[in-house]
Structures are given as C-alpha cells and as structure tokens.
C-alpha cells in the first residue's frame, strides 16, 4: 500500500527502477519507460526492445484516457507470394523469416514520453530513464530462476522448428555460455551489444533505433539470412494514438485496447457476464464459476477470431461486438450443464510483460510489451544485442483469412492492457501476460475483486485456469492449477470439459498484476504475482 506512487512489474529490478523514478519526481509515464527498458534487459525470454508494446495512459490533469499503439507493421516487401515461392504454407515460427515486422516498442517509449512531457508534471530527462537498463545490460545482472527455466537446450525432436533455438548462432552467442551451457540462477549475465544500442537510444531517442547504425545492422542481418525487411521499413515506423474501447461492468467502465489487439475479447467476456448475478448466484471457485467464464470465453473468442486484424485493412464491428444486445445474445447460448464444443479458438501464443504505474498526481499507466514466443524469433540481430520478435509469424498465408499477410500491416495481437474506472477515474489498473490467457486472467481479476470482494493480491493469487490448446493436442482443453479441488474438476469433466491439471502457481497461467486506487482515501493497493519474480512497490 502507498499514499503516493505505486508500481507493479514482473521483475523486482524493474519495479525498483520505476519506484526510484517516482521518488525522484518523475511521472507515471517516466516510470513505465524505465521499467520497460529494464524488463527488456533482465527478462529476455519474455521481452526485448525488438518487440511491440501497447499503452493505456490516464492523464489526471486533463481527465483523459489515451491508448498508444506501438506495434510494428510488416515490411513493404513482405507478401504471401514471398513465402509461398519459398515453399511455405505458413510463416516460420522462428528464425529470420519470422522477423518480418518492425519492432514497435521503442517508438512507443518516445511517443509516450513526449506526450507526458508536454501534458503532465515533472518529467525527468529522457536519458535518465534508460540509465538502469544500460547499467544492467553493460555490467550485468543476476539471472533469475525463471530465465534459467525458460532457456531450454532442446533435446526434444518433436518440435525442433519451435524449440531448438540453439541452432541460431546469435542465440547461442548471446544467451548461452561459451561452452553451450545455460546460465544458472545467480550467474551474472552481461549484454554489451545491447548496452551500446540502449546508449544510442538514450542519446538520440527513437531515431537511435529506427535510423542509423542500429537499423542498418538489423536490416543487413535479416537480408543476409533471406529476409526482405528494409531500412525504409524501420525509418518509416511510427507509433500512433488510438481511442480506447469500453464496456460497462456492474456500473464500472472497463477500458481496453482496440484492434489490432484482442482487447475486445476481454471486454466481451465481461459484457456476457453482466447477464449473470455472480455475487448471489455463482459461488466463487465453484464448478459453476469456472464453467460460466470458460463458456463466455469461447463465445468471445469466436467473435474475435472472425474479425480481428489491423483495422486499417478491415471494417471491424467493435460497437456491435460489445453491444448490450450482443452480450445478452451470447449469454443466452450458455448451457450451465454442458460445454459448447463447436467453438475452436486460434490459439495464439504469447510471452509478455505487463506493468502498472500510478503516480502521486493520479496519472496512471497500464502497459504491455512482448516479442511473442519465448525468446521471440530466436535470433539476435548481429552486433546490436536486439532480440527480434516473431509476432508477424501469426499472419495467415491464406488470402481469404481476415488476418492474412499484407505489406505494411499490423497483425492480430494478444496484448491488451486494461483499466477499470469508477466515477470517471481509474479504480483498477490491471493486466497480465499469457496469449490466450490474457482475457481469461483479466476476467479472473475483475470478477474476484468486483463481484466477490477480493483484495488485489488475493485476486492475483487465487487459483487460475486457462482455456486453450496444449502443445501437441488435437483439441482445446482447460488447464487448471492443482489447488482447484478435485470435486470441482470432476464436475467440470462431467459437464464435458477436458481438464488438464497443472502444478500450483505455475507461470504457464501467466504473471499478472494490479493496482487498486481507493476512491475515498486515494491509497494505492498494489499486487504482484507469486507465479513470477515481480514486485509491487509503493511509497
């Protein structure tokens, strides 16, 4: 708890960096940039400056909520024919051919900073915000157990295209020891090339990434290995502000990110649940609770998968999808005694970091950043330290698919930062990592806090589920933490759910976080996820 500022991130070093920015007089956006930069160094399996980002920013001075899309577009020469002429029926999940979109994160840092500097109080100098990240990259930081766990030297030959990252020379040189071993928890991990790239960004802003030395090296390395990204693709990239989307939930206003993200699915689930009295009719943690939300999720995902892509390339009926009438219609399709088996989601992956910040003036940030799979494309652009994302591998090569690959296009994104407003200002700043799990975990947090009166920490720690596909499975299942009682699992199986039990507090469920701002006292309550290595810190 804190009376002034509050931060929560997925790594304690990032939380510490953000808190120091607030205590030194910086605003919420400043603190978010510092945290995002540190996370891009100390959590390389989840995030890098070679990935994308999405921001939700509340300005306490103007009473305005803004959304910033810092996701990258495909290259001007990246086409369906390019891949089909190489013999591919789908875009490779790893390697240089999967690095077919411009990384957008750094452009988002600068755009958010420029906005905050002109419209919020107390912005710190740009270069100061990158100093902690530069230090951890250049001088090293202790590897965490989570990084060790996710740095896998693959001996499983069933999915070498996805799992075998050590086949890439730059991955080996960067993330493995000289003898090929994995760095262990407590080992010092140094990234000199990344430190140099961050120093250029500190001196030149986003131009230090998208123009000049860094962009030239990235593009040269991609083209050397068969890709077609260009320096122009990088130089032309811009983040842009968009309008948040919203839905009513029990008198609160839930805000989320518009397409090209799945934010509409997160809101659609709440829109469906509005038609059920959870507090009085559905016991938290019961089979009814899990069944209802899983079934609502299926219907929300069906709408998402039908429509979601870059809105510049398609008309997406977001208002209709989130209408009260649509919520009633989908709710009416839910049978509380059995599953709906005819709804099959796309199963996008996602290894991601979310962070939340609230400063002493009431400015708030919900921000999410990712390079898609664990370790993204698996390749580090030679001489830059930049681990490139593989987000563009989710484009379809089917010319009739809503999310088909086209030049200069943003792909379907799982990332969706969220806020819940009460009486016109932020009440809950929240989010999570986890691909398909993001809408589901967001629903877990909102229902447990709003409907059942949990504290933020209780809601984050509560037993969790994940509807989606297990690797290698032919159908979708519901993964549940082992803390969910066996009798509840048995009842879900009876209703037709395919249940897969996982260990308690597994990070497969995604690491979430939240900050609740008390509307009367203004005290901030921060929570961090025991499934990860983050921290909520306030002052």
C-alpha positions as CSV (number, residue, x, y, z in Angstrom):
1,X,0.0,0.0,0.0
2,X,1.1,3.6,-0.6
3,X,-0.3,7.1,-0.3
4,X,1.8,8.5,-3.2
5,X,3.0,6.3,-6.0
6,X,2.7,2.6,-6.7
7,X,4.3,0.3,-9.3
8,X,4.0,-3.4,-10.1
9,X,6.0,-5.3,-12.7
10,X,7.1,-8.8,-13.4
11,X,10.7,-8.4,-12.3
12,X,11.8,-6.8,-9.0
13,X,14.7,-4.9,-10.6
14,X,12.2,-3.2,-13.0
15,X,9.9,-2.4,-10.1
16,X,12.8,-0.8,-8.2
17,X,13.8,1.3,-11.2
18,X,10.2,2.5,-11.6
19,X,9.8,3.4,-8.0
20,X,13.0,5.4,-7.9
21,X,11.8,7.4,-10.9
22,X,8.6,8.3,-9.0
23,X,10.5,9.1,-5.8
24,X,12.9,11.3,-7.8
25,X,9.9,13.3,-9.1
26,X,9.1,11.6,-12.4
27,X,5.6,10.9,-13.5
28,X,3.9,7.6,-14.3
29,X,5.0,7.5,-17.9
30,X,8.6,8.2,-17.0
31,X,8.5,5.3,-14.5
32,X,6.9,3.0,-17.1
33,X,9.6,3.7,-19.6
34,X,12.3,3.0,-17.0
35,X,10.6,-0.3,-16.1
36,X,10.0,-1.4,-19.7
37,X,13.6,-0.7,-20.6
38,X,14.9,-2.7,-17.6
39,X,12.5,-5.6,-18.4
40,X,13.9,-5.6,-21.9
41,X,17.3,-6.4,-20.4
42,X,16.6,-8.6,-17.4
43,X,13.7,-10.7,-18.8
44,X,15.0,-11.6,-22.3
45,X,12.9,-14.8,-22.5
46,X,9.7,-12.6,-22.3
47,X,10.5,-9.3,-23.8
48,X,13.1,-7.2,-25.7
49,X,13.5,-3.9,-27.4
50,X,12.9,-5.9,-30.6
51,X,9.3,-6.4,-29.7
52,X,6.0,-4.5,-29.6
53,X,4.1,-2.5,-27.0
54,X,0.7,-1.1,-26.1
55,X,0.0,1.7,-23.6
56,X,-3.1,2.9,-21.8
57,X,-2.3,6.3,-20.2
58,X,-4.6,8.3,-17.9
59,X,-3.8,12.0,-17.6
60,X,-5.0,13.2,-14.2
61,X,-4.7,16.9,-15.3
62,X,-6.9,16.6,-18.4
63,X,-9.0,13.7,-17.1
64,X,-8.3,11.9,-20.4
65,X,-7.6,8.2,-21.1
66,X,-5.5,7.6,-24.2
67,X,-4.3,4.4,-25.9
68,X,-0.9,4.2,-27.7
69,X,-0.4,1.5,-30.4
70,X,3.3,0.8,-30.6
71,X,3.1,-2.4,-32.6
72,X,5.1,-2.7,-35.8
73,X,3.9,-3.3,-39.4
74,X,5.1,-5.9,-41.8
75,X,7.7,-4.8,-44.3
76,X,6.8,-3.3,-47.6
77,X,8.1,-6.4,-49.5
78,X,6.7,-9.0,-47.1
79,X,4.0,-10.8,-49.0
80,X,2.1,-14.1,-49.2
81,X,3.9,-14.8,-52.5
82,X,7.3,-14.3,-50.9
83,X,6.7,-17.1,-48.5
84,X,4.8,-19.4,-50.9
85,X,7.6,-19.0,-53.5
86,X,9.9,-20.4,-50.8
87,X,7.6,-23.4,-50.4
88,X,6.0,-22.4,-47.1
89,X,2.3,-23.0,-46.3
90,X,2.6,-20.9,-43.1
91,X,5.1,-18.4,-41.9
92,X,8.0,-20.0,-39.9
93,X,7.6,-19.5,-36.2
94,X,11.3,-18.9,-35.6
95,X,14.3,-17.5,-37.4
96,X,14.9,-14.5,-39.7
97,X,11.9,-15.2,-41.8
98,X,9.6,-14.8,-38.7
99,X,11.2,-11.4,-38.0
100,X,9.0,-9.8,-40.7
101,X,7.6,-6.8,-38.8
102,X,9.2,-3.7,-37.4
103,X,9.7,-3.8,-33.6
104,X,7.5,-1.0,-32.2
105,X,8.3,-0.8,-28.5
106,X,11.0,1.9,-28.6
107,X,8.8,4.2,-30.7
108,X,6.1,3.8,-28.0
109,X,8.5,4.8,-25.3
110,X,9.4,8.0,-27.1
111,X,5.8,8.9,-28.1
112,X,4.5,8.4,-24.6
113,X,7.4,10.4,-23.2
114,X,6.8,13.3,-25.5
115,X,3.1,13.3,-24.6
116,X,3.8,13.2,-20.9
117,X,6.5,15.9,-21.0
118,X,4.0,18.4,-22.5
119,X,0.9,17.5,-20.6
120,X,1.9,16.0,-17.2
121,X,4.0,17.4,-14.5
122,X,7.6,16.5,-13.5
123,X,9.1,14.7,-16.5
124,X,12.7,13.6,-15.9
125,X,15.3,13.8,-18.7
126,X,14.9,11.1,-21.3
127,X,18.4,9.7,-20.8
128,X,17.9,9.3,-17.1
129,X,15.1,6.9,-17.7
130,X,17.4,4.5,-19.6
131,X,20.3,4.5,-17.2
132,X,19.2,1.5,-15.1
133,X,18.7,-0.6,-18.2
134,X,22.0,0.4,-19.7
135,X,23.7,-0.5,-16.4
136,X,22.1,-3.9,-16.2
137,X,23.0,-4.6,-19.9
138,X,26.6,-3.4,-19.7
139,X,27.6,-4.5,-16.2
140,X,25.3,-7.5,-15.9
141,X,22.5,-8.7,-13.6
142,X,21.9,-11.9,-11.7
143,X,20.0,-14.5,-13.8
144,X,16.7,-15.4,-12.1
145,X,15.3,-19.0,-11.8
146,X,12.6,-18.0,-14.3
147,X,15.2,-17.1,-17.0
148,X,17.1,-20.3,-16.3
149,X,13.9,-22.3,-16.6
150,X,12.9,-20.8,-20.0
151,X,16.4,-21.0,-21.6
152,X,15.9,-24.6,-22.8
153,X,18.6,-26.5,-24.7
154,X,16.2,-28.6,-26.7
155,X,16.6,-32.4,-26.9
156,X,13.1,-33.0,-28.0
157,X,13.0,-33.6,-31.7
158,X,9.1,-33.5,-32.0
159,X,9.1,-29.7,-32.5
160,X,12.6,-28.6,-33.5
161,X,11.3,-25.7,-35.5
162,X,9.9,-24.1,-32.4
163,X,12.0,-25.4,-29.6
164,X,15.6,-25.7,-31.0
165,X,16.8,-22.2,-30.6
166,X,20.5,-23.2,-30.1
167,X,20.6,-23.8,-33.9
168,X,20.9,-20.0,-34.3
169,X,24.4,-18.7,-33.8
170,X,23.4,-15.3,-32.4
171,X,21.1,-17.0,-29.9
172,X,24.0,-19.3,-28.7
173,X,26.4,-16.4,-28.5
174,X,24.0,-14.2,-26.5
175,X,22.0,-16.5,-24.2
176,X,24.2,-19.5,-23.7
177,X,27.6,-19.7,-22.0
178,X,30.7,-20.1,-24.3
179,X,30.6,-23.9,-23.6
180,X,26.9,-24.1,-24.6
181,X,25.5,-24.4,-21.1
182,X,22.5,-22.5,-19.9
183,X,23.1,-19.6,-17.5
184,X,22.1,-20.7,-14.0
185,X,20.2,-18.6,-11.4
186,X,22.7,-16.3,-9.8
187,X,25.1,-16.2,-12.7
188,X,26.0,-12.7,-13.9
189,X,24.5,-12.1,-17.4
190,X,26.1,-9.3,-19.5
191,X,24.9,-8.0,-22.9
192,X,27.5,-5.4,-24.2
193,X,25.9,-5.0,-27.6
194,X,22.5,-4.3,-26.1
195,X,24.1,-1.8,-23.7
196,X,25.6,0.1,-26.7
197,X,22.2,0.1,-28.5
198,X,20.4,1.4,-25.4
199,X,23.1,4.1,-25.1
200,X,22.3,5.2,-28.7
201,X,18.6,5.4,-27.9
202,X,19.4,7.4,-24.7
203,X,21.4,9.9,-26.8
204,X,19.2,10.1,-30.0
205,X,15.8,8.9,-28.9
206,X,13.8,6.5,-31.1
207,X,16.0,7.6,-34.1
208,X,18.8,5.8,-32.4
209,X,16.9,2.6,-33.0
210,X,15.0,3.1,-36.3
211,X,17.6,5.1,-38.2
212,X,21.4,4.9,-38.5
213,X,23.7,2.3,-37.1
214,X,21.2,0.0,-35.3
215,X,18.6,-0.2,-38.0
216,X,21.3,-0.7,-40.7
217,X,22.8,-3.7,-38.7
218,X,19.3,-5.2,-38.1
219,X,18.3,-5.0,-41.7
220,X,21.6,-6.2,-43.0
221,X,21.5,-9.3,-40.8
222,X,17.9,-10.1,-41.8
223,X,18.6,-9.7,-45.5
224,X,21.8,-11.8,-45.2
225,X,19.6,-14.6,-43.9
226,X,17.0,-14.4,-46.6
227,X,14.6,-11.8,-45.2
228,X,13.3,-8.8,-47.1
229,X,12.9,-6.1,-44.4
230,X,14.3,-2.7,-45.5
231,X,15.8,0.3,-43.8
232,X,12.8,2.2,-45.1
233,X,10.5,-0.1,-43.2
234,X,12.3,0.9,-40.0
235,X,12.7,4.6,-40.8
236,X,9.0,5.0,-41.6
237,X,7.7,3.3,-38.5
238,X,5.6,5.4,-36.1
239,X,3.5,4.6,-33.0
240,X,0.1,6.2,-33.1
241,X,-2.6,7.2,-30.6
242,X,-6.0,5.5,-30.8
243,X,-9.2,5.6,-28.9
244,X,-9.7,3.0,-26.1
245,X,-12.8,0.8,-26.3
246,X,-15.0,0.1,-23.3
247,X,-17.9,-1.9,-21.8
248,X,-20.0,-1.4,-18.7
249,X,-19.5,-4.0,-15.9
250,X,-21.7,-3.7,-12.8
251,X,-21.6,0.1,-13.0
252,X,-17.9,0.3,-13.6
253,X,-16.4,1.2,-17.0
254,X,-13.9,-1.4,-18.2
255,X,-11.5,0.1,-20.8
256,X,-9.3,-1.9,-23.1
257,X,-7.3,-1.7,-26.3
258,X,-9.0,-1.7,-29.7
259,X,-8.0,-3.8,-32.7
260,X,-5.4,-4.9,-33.7
261,X,-5.4,-6.4,-30.2
262,X,-7.8,-8.8,-28.6
263,X,-9.0,-6.2,-26.1
264,X,-12.5,-6.5,-27.4
265,X,-12.5,-10.2,-26.3
266,X,-11.6,-9.2,-22.8
267,X,-14.5,-6.8,-22.7
268,X,-16.8,-9.2,-24.5
269,X,-16.4,-11.7,-21.7
270,X,-17.4,-9.1,-19.1
271,X,-20.3,-8.0,-21.4
272,X,-21.6,-11.6,-21.4
273,X,-21.1,-12.0,-17.6
274,X,-23.2,-8.8,-17.0
275,X,-26.2,-11.1,-17.7
276,X,-25.4,-13.3,-14.7
277,X,-25.6,-12.4,-11.0
278,X,-22.2,-13.8,-9.9
279,X,-22.2,-12.4,-6.4
280,X,-25.6,-14.0,-5.4
281,X,-26.0,-17.0,-7.8
282,X,-22.5,-18.2,-8.6
283,X,-20.1,-19.3,-5.8
284,X,-16.5,-18.2,-6.4
285,X,-14.3,-21.1,-7.1
286,X,-17.2,-23.5,-7.8
287,X,-17.6,-25.5,-11.0
288,X,-20.3,-23.0,-12.0
289,X,-17.8,-20.2,-11.7
290,X,-15.2,-21.8,-13.9
291,X,-17.7,-23.3,-16.4
292,X,-19.5,-20.0,-16.9
293,X,-16.4,-18.0,-17.6
294,X,-14.9,-20.7,-19.9
295,X,-18.1,-20.8,-21.9
296,X,-18.3,-16.9,-22.1
297,X,-14.6,-17.0,-23.2
298,X,-15.5,-19.4,-26.1
299,X,-18.1,-17.1,-27.4
300,X,-15.9,-14.0,-27.1
301,X,-13.1,-15.8,-28.9
302,X,-15.4,-16.8,-31.7
303,X,-16.2,-13.2,-32.4
304,X,-12.5,-12.2,-32.0
305,X,-11.3,-14.9,-34.4
306,X,-13.9,-13.9,-37.0
307,X,-13.0,-10.2,-37.1
308,X,-9.6,-9.4,-35.5
309,X,-6.9,-7.9,-37.7
310,X,-5.4,-4.5,-38.5
311,X,-8.4,-2.1,-38.6
312,X,-6.7,-0.2,-41.4
313,X,-7.3,-3.3,-43.6
314,X,-10.8,-4.3,-42.5
315,X,-14.0,-2.9,-41.1
316,X,-14.3,-4.4,-37.6
317,X,-17.8,-4.0,-35.9
318,X,-16.4,-3.4,-32.4
319,X,-19.5,-1.5,-31.3
320,X,-21.8,-4.3,-32.3
321,X,-19.5,-7.0,-30.7
322,X,-19.6,-5.1,-27.4
323,X,-23.2,-4.0,-27.5
324,X,-25.6,-4.9,-24.7
325,X,-27.7,-6.8,-27.2
326,X,-24.7,-9.0,-28.3
327,X,-23.9,-9.7,-24.6
328,X,-27.4,-10.9,-24.0
329,X,-27.4,-13.0,-27.1
330,X,-24.2,-14.8,-26.3
331,X,-25.2,-15.2,-22.7
332,X,-28.4,-17.0,-23.8
333,X,-26.3,-19.6,-25.7
334,X,-24.5,-20.7,-22.5
335,X,-25.8,-24.0,-21.0
336,X,-24.7,-24.3,-17.4
337,X,-24.9,-28.1,-17.6
338,X,-22.7,-28.8,-20.6
339,X,-19.9,-27.4,-22.8
340,X,-20.1,-25.8,-26.2
341,X,-17.7,-27.9,-28.3
342,X,-18.1,-26.2,-31.7
343,X,-16.0,-23.2,-30.8
344,X,-12.3,-23.5,-31.6
345,X,-10.0,-20.6,-30.9
346,X,-6.9,-19.8,-32.9
347,X,-4.6,-20.5,-30.0
348,X,-2.1,-17.6,-30.4
349,X,0.9,-17.8,-28.1
350,X,2.4,-15.0,-26.0
351,X,5.4,-14.5,-23.7
352,X,4.9,-11.0,-22.4
353,X,5.5,-8.5,-19.6
354,X,2.8,-6.2,-18.2
355,X,3.4,-3.3,-15.8
356,X,1.2,-0.9,-14.0
357,X,2.1,2.6,-12.5
358,X,0.2,5.2,-10.6
359,X,2.0,8.4,-9.5
360,X,1.3,10.9,-6.7
361,X,-0.7,13.2,-9.1
362,X,-3.0,10.3,-10.1
363,X,-1.6,9.7,-13.6
364,X,-1.8,6.0,-14.4
365,X,-0.2,3.7,-16.9
366,X,-1.2,0.1,-17.9
367,X,1.4,-1.0,-20.4
368,X,2.3,-4.3,-22.1
369,X,5.3,-5.3,-24.1
370,X,6.3,-8.5,-25.8
371,X,8.2,-10.3,-28.5
372,X,5.6,-13.1,-28.9
373,X,7.1,-16.6,-28.3
374,X,9.6,-17.1,-25.5
375,X,12.8,-15.6,-27.0
376,X,10.8,-14.3,-29.9
377,X,12.3,-15.2,-33.3
378,X,15.2,-16.8,-31.5
379,X,17.7,-14.6,-33.4
380,X,19.6,-11.6,-32.2
381,X,20.5,-9.0,-34.9
382,X,24.2,-9.3,-35.3
383,X,26.2,-6.5,-33.5
384,X,23.1,-4.9,-31.8
385,X,22.0,-7.2,-29.0
386,X,18.5,-6.8,-30.2
387,X,16.4,-10.0,-29.9
388,X,13.9,-9.8,-32.8
389,X,10.3,-10.6,-32.3
390,X,8.3,-13.2,-34.3
391,X,4.9,-11.5,-33.9
392,X,4.4,-11.5,-37.7
393,X,4.5,-15.2,-37.9
394,X,0.9,-15.2,-36.7
395,X,-0.2,-13.7,-40.1
396,X,-2.0,-16.2,-42.3
397,X,-0.9,-17.1,-45.8
398,X,-4.5,-17.9,-46.7
399,X,-5.5,-14.9,-49.0
400,X,-9.1,-15.3,-47.7
401,X,-8.2,-15.1,-44.0
402,X,-9.2,-12.0,-42.1
403,X,-5.6,-11.8,-40.7
404,X,-3.9,-12.5,-44.0
405,X,-0.4,-11.3,-44.6
406,X,-0.2,-8.0,-46.5
407,X,2.6,-5.4,-46.7
408,X,2.7,-2.6,-44.1
409,X,0.1,-4.3,-42.0
410,X,-0.2,-4.9,-38.2
411,X,-1.1,-8.5,-37.2
412,X,-3.6,-9.8,-34.7
413,X,-2.2,-9.1,-31.2
414,X,-2.9,-10.9,-28.0
415,X,-1.6,-7.9,-25.9
416,X,-4.2,-5.8,-24.2
417,X,-3.6,-3.6,-21.2
418,X,-6.6,-2.7,-19.2
419,X,-8.1,-0.2,-16.7
420,X,-11.4,-0.2,-14.8
421,X,-12.9,3.2,-14.0
422,X,-15.3,4.2,-11.2
423,X,-16.9,7.6,-11.2
424,X,-14.9,8.7,-14.2
425,X,-11.4,7.9,-13.0
426,X,-9.1,4.9,-12.6
427,X,-10.1,2.4,-9.9
428,X,-8.2,-0.7,-11.1
429,X,-5.1,-0.7,-13.3
430,X,-4.5,-4.3,-14.4
431,X,-3.1,-6.7,-16.9
432,X,-1.2,-9.9,-17.5
433,X,1.0,-11.9,-19.8
434,X,-0.2,-15.1,-21.4
435,X,-1.5,-15.0,-25.0
436,X,-5.0,-16.7,-24.9
437,X,-4.9,-16.4,-21.2
438,X,-5.0,-12.6,-21.1
439,X,-8.7,-12.1,-21.4
440,X,-9.3,-15.0,-19.0
441,X,-7.0,-13.8,-16.3
442,X,-8.3,-10.3,-16.6
443,X,-11.8,-11.7,-16.1
444,X,-10.5,-13.6,-13.0
445,X,-9.1,-10.3,-11.5
446,X,-12.2,-8.2,-12.3
447,X,-14.8,-10.8,-11.1
448,X,-12.9,-11.7,-7.9
449,X,-12.4,-8.0,-7.0
450,X,-15.7,-6.5,-8.1
451,X,-18.1,-9.4,-7.6
452,X,-16.5,-11.2,-4.6
453,X,-14.6,-8.5,-2.8
454,X,-11.1,-9.9,-3.0
455,X,-8.1,-7.7,-2.4
456,X,-5.9,-7.2,-5.5
457,X,-3.3,-9.6,-4.0
458,X,-6.0,-12.2,-3.2
459,X,-7.4,-12.0,-6.7
460,X,-3.9,-12.4,-8.3
461,X,-3.0,-15.4,-6.1
462,X,-6.4,-17.2,-6.5
463,X,-6.5,-20.5,-8.3
464,X,-6.5,-20.0,-12.1
465,X,-7.5,-21.7,-15.2
466,X,-6.6,-21.4,-18.9
467,X,-8.8,-22.5,-21.8
468,X,-6.8,-23.2,-24.9
469,X,-4.7,-25.8,-26.6
470,X,-2.0,-27.8,-25.1
471,X,1.1,-28.2,-27.4
472,X,0.5,-31.4,-29.5
473,X,-3.1,-31.7,-28.6
474,X,-5.8,-32.0,-31.3
475,X,-8.5,-30.2,-29.3
476,X,-8.8,-27.4,-26.8
477,X,-8.7,-28.2,-23.0
478,X,-9.0,-26.3,-19.8
479,X,-5.8,-26.3,-17.8
480,X,-6.3,-25.8,-14.1
481,X,-4.0,-25.2,-11.2
482,X,-3.9,-28.2,-8.8
483,X,-5.3,-26.0,-6.0
484,X,-8.7,-26.2,-7.6
485,X,-10.4,-29.0,-5.6
486,X,-10.8,-32.4,-7.2
487,X,-14.5,-32.4,-6.8
488,X,-14.7,-29.2,-8.8
489,X,-12.5,-30.7,-11.5
490,X,-14.7,-33.8,-11.6
491,X,-17.8,-31.7,-12.0
492,X,-16.2,-29.8,-14.9
493,X,-15.3,-33.1,-16.6
494,X,-18.9,-34.3,-16.1
495,X,-20.1,-31.2,-18.0
496,X,-17.8,-32.1,-20.9
497,X,-14.6,-30.1,-20.2
498,X,-11.3,-31.7,-21.0
499,X,-9.3,-30.9,-17.8
500,X,-5.5,-30.9,-17.5
501,X,-4.2,-30.4,-14.0
502,X,-1.0,-28.4,-13.6
503,X,1.0,-27.5,-10.5
504,X,0.0,-24.7,-8.2
505,X,1.2,-21.2,-9.1
506,X,2.6,-22.3,-12.5
507,X,3.7,-19.4,-14.7
508,X,2.0,-21.2,-17.6
509,X,-1.0,-19.3,-16.3
510,X,0.8,-16.0,-16.9
511,X,2.1,-13.5,-14.5
512,X,-0.5,-10.8,-13.7
513,X,-0.6,-7.6,-11.6
514,X,-2.9,-4.9,-10.5
515,X,-3.2,-1.6,-8.7
516,X,-6.4,-0.5,-7.0
517,X,-6.9,3.1,-6.1
518,X,-9.2,3.7,-3.2
519,X,-11.8,6.3,-4.4
520,X,-12.1,8.0,-1.0
521,X,-8.6,7.8,0.6
522,X,-6.6,7.7,-2.6
523,X,-4.5,4.9,-1.1
524,X,-3.0,2.6,-3.7
525,X,-3.1,-1.1,-3.2
526,X,-0.6,-3.0,-5.4
527,X,-0.3,-6.7,-6.2
528,X,2.3,-8.8,-7.9
529,X,2.1,-12.5,-9.0
530,X,3.8,-15.3,-7.0
531,X,3.9,-17.2,-10.3
532,X,6.8,-14.9,-11.3
533,X,9.5,-12.7,-9.9
534,X,7.9,-9.4,-9.8
535,X,7.1,-6.9,-7.0
536,X,4.6,-4.3,-6.1
537,X,6.3,-1.3,-4.5
538,X,4.8,1.9,-3.2
539,X,5.7,4.9,-1.1
